[in-house]
């Protein structure tokens, strides 16, 4: 289950970042503090490289950025929520809806190299919970990291 990989210490309910570069730095810092051995520079570089392949905005208001890193021994996830929104540089994305909005919820996932099956399974679990009616709106109303964690667990186990 997706919630098995989420830790409250890796959830930010009041992101300060206004753009994608600052967002990556802010969320990476949370993961570096909670994950011994995680290489900050490698994480940022890997995330930027992944974004250059294709923007990870997956639906209006939501991005699921992810990358493989050699300094990661098991999947780690950070979740960020921004009430004011983050400019995620989504120009050029085909959906008009994406171009009209900022990102308010970000899932940042880092995976160990060479385990594509687990990588894809966790991304699929995230997609399932994101597509549950009401989940996105509930996340936007979360007041604490524990609220976010409980929402993920509640929605994931009820559907």
N, C-alpha and C positions, 0 to 999 in steps of 0.2 A: 504494500500500500504506500501511496505517496507520503502520507503523514509519518511513516516510519523513518523518513529521511529528514524531516523538518525538526529543527531545534529552536526553542524560543529565543535563545541568545543570538540567533542569526536572523531575527526578524526586526525590521525597522518600521515603525508605524508612522513616523514623521520624517520622511526623507527630506534632506535639505537641498539636494542637488536640483539644478534647473536644466542641465543638459546631460547628454549621454556620457561624455567623458568624465564629468564629475560624479555621475551616478555610478559608473564602473569603479571609480576610486573609492567612493563612500561605502559601497556594498562589499568590495574586496577587503577593505580594512576590517569589516566585521568578521569575515571568514578567516582572515589571517590571525586575528586575535583568538579565535576559537579552534583553529586547526593547526596544531604544531607541524612545522616543516613546510607549510604552504608558502610557495615563492610568489610574493606580491607582483613582481615584474613579469613573471611567466603568466600569471593569471590575467593581468591586464592585456598583455600582448596576445594571448590566446583568445580572449573575448573580442578584441578588436579585429583579429584575423577572421574570426567566425562571422562577425558583423559585415566585414567586407565581402564575404561570399554571398550573404543574403541577410537582409534586415530581419530581426527576430521579433518584430511586432506581430503577434499572432491573431489579435482581434482588437476591436476598438478599445483603447485604454489599457491594453495588456501587452507586455513583452515577456518572452521566455528566452533569455539569453543563456547560452550554454557553450561549454568548450571542454576539450580534453586537456589535461595538464599532467606532466610527468611527476610533479610534486604532490599529486593527489593519489592517495592509496585506497580511498573509498569515496563514493559520491558525497558531496557536500552541497547544501542548498541555502541560499539567502533569499529572503523575501522582503521587498520594500514597498511601502505605500506612501504616495504623495498626494495630499489633498489639492495642492496647487498645480500639479502636473509637471512632467519632465519632457522637454523637447528631445524627442528620441530620433530626430533626423530621419523622418519617415517620408520625406519627399521622394517621389518616384515610385512609391508603392502604389499598385494599381487601384486599390479600393479608395474611392472618394471619402468614405467614412474615416479611414486612417488619416488622411490628410487634414481632416477637420478637427482632429483631437490631439491632445497630449496623452502621454502614458501616465497612468495613475497607479498601476500595480505592476511590479517587476518580480519575476522569479529568476534568480541567477543560480545556475546549476553547473557544478564542476565535476568532471568524471575522470577516473583513472584511464590511462591509455590502454587500448586493446580489449575492452569489454563492451563492445557495441550492443550486445543483447541487453545488458542491464541498462545501459544508456538509453536505448530506445524504449524499454519498458517503463522507466521512470518518466520519460517525456510523455509517453502515452497516458500514464496515470495522471500526470499533471493536466493534460488536455481534457481528460474525462471530467475531472473535478471543475475545471474552468467552464465547461459547457453545461454544468448543472444550473438550471434557472434560479436566479436570485443570488448565486454565489458571489459574483463580482460586486454587486451592490452591497452585500453583507460585509465583504472585505473592506470596502470604502468606509463603512461605519465602525470598524474595529477601533477600539481605544488603546489596546495594549497588545504586546506580542503574544500573550497568553490567549487573548480574544482571537487573534488570527489563527493560532495553532488549533484552538478548540473548534473554530469554524471549519477548518480544513478537515479535521477528524469527523465532525458532525456530518458535513455534506458528503464526504467520501464514504462513510459507513451507512448513510441512509439511502444511497442510490446504488 
